[in-house]
Amino acid sequence: MMDHEYISITPEYAFTVQESPDGDLAVKIENRVFVEAPRWLIFSADERNAQIDALVGALTELRDAPSTAP
């Protein structure tokens, strides 16, 4: 059986576009409540717009889907 890794996004997280430690523009995911290292969404330069469009599409689909919460 394969283990899964999850990233939980809660209201404590802030999303900003900043220069990553590697010098590329990226989305910085930072917890505003607990001290932890920020996470980064970095997109490859050659397909950047297509990758961003795919992520926006998936997030839009998730937002518009019926809730499965009790």
N, C-alpha and C positions, 0 to 999 in steps of 0.2 A: 504494500500500500504506500502511496506517495504522500509525503507530508506537504502541507501547503503553508506558504508564508503570507501573512496578511499585513497590510498597513491600514490601521484604523484612523480615519479622519474624523476628528471631533471638533467642536466649536473653539477649542483652545488653540487650534493651529491657524497660522497666518500664511498666506500665499503672496509672494512678491516676485517681481522680475528683477534680478540682480546679476552682477558678474559673479560667476562661480569661482571657487578656488583655482580652477584650471584656466580662468580668464575668458570663458565663454558666457554669453547671456543664457540664463537658465531660470527656472522657477524654483525659488527657495521656499521650502516648507519648514516652518519654524514654530515650535511649541511656545506659546506665550505664558504658560503657567509653570511648567516644569523645566528644569535645566537639562537639556539634552542636545546633542549635536544636531544641527539642521540637516535636513535631507534635501536633495536636489533632483529636479527633473531636467535632464540634459538631452537635447535632441541633436542627431547628427546633421551636419551642415547641408549635405547634399539632398536630404529628403525632409528638411525641417518643417516646411509648411504642410506637407502631406501628413507627417506624423502628428503635428499639432491639430490638424483638422480631424484626424482619426480619434484622437483623445477627446476633443470637444464633442464629437459625434457620440462617442461612448458615454461620456458624462451626461449629455443631453438625453440620451435614451434612458439612462439610469434615473435621472431626475423625473422624467415623464412616465416612468413605469409605475403601475399600481404598487402601493406599499405592501410588504409582506410582514410588517411588524404587527405584533398582537395588539 
